[in-house]
Amino acid sequence: MSHIANTPEPPYYAVIFTNTLSDSTDGYEETAVEMVNLAKQQPGYLGFESARDGIGISISYWEDLASIKLWKSQSEHLIAQKHGRDYWYQNYKTRIALIERDYEFNR
């Protein structure tokens, strides 16, 4: 999961999920992989990036707000969200941003 997402020309949306883990992380990694694979199947999904160094930051990219709303309410995702609140996360914050501009460098 350590690659830069290939996103389309803006505008599009980013869901930025920042978190710190609790001491109880049994099943977390497996579920995280499952959620990325499931997100890829959702309408409006554009890409995903993730990094963890003490604090975890995951960014998913979406065509529009309606796609984000559908993903948030997807049944398996709802179960994972509950497990996160009940066990895996010490804390988290979700931000939704409109991407109006992007640019890149490639060697």
C-alpha positions, 0 to 999 in steps of 0.5 A: 500500500505504499504507492502514490495514487494516480488520480485524475484531473481535479476537481475530486475529493480526498478523505483524510483519516488520521489516527493513533492506535490503541494497545488492542490491534488484533485483526487491524492489519487484515481488516485494513487490507480488506477495507482498501480492497472493498473501497476499490470496488465502490462507485466513485473510488479513485485511489488510496495512499497510507503511511504510519510512523506512530501516527497513521494517515490514510487518504482515499480519493473519490469522484464526489461527495455522494461516493464518499457518503455511500462508502461511509455507509457500506455495511462491511465498512460500518462493522470495521468503523465500529471495531475501530472505535471499540478496540483499535483506535486511541483516537482519530480524525476524519477530514474531507477536502475538495482537491482543486489543484494537483501537480507531480514530479516523476524521475 
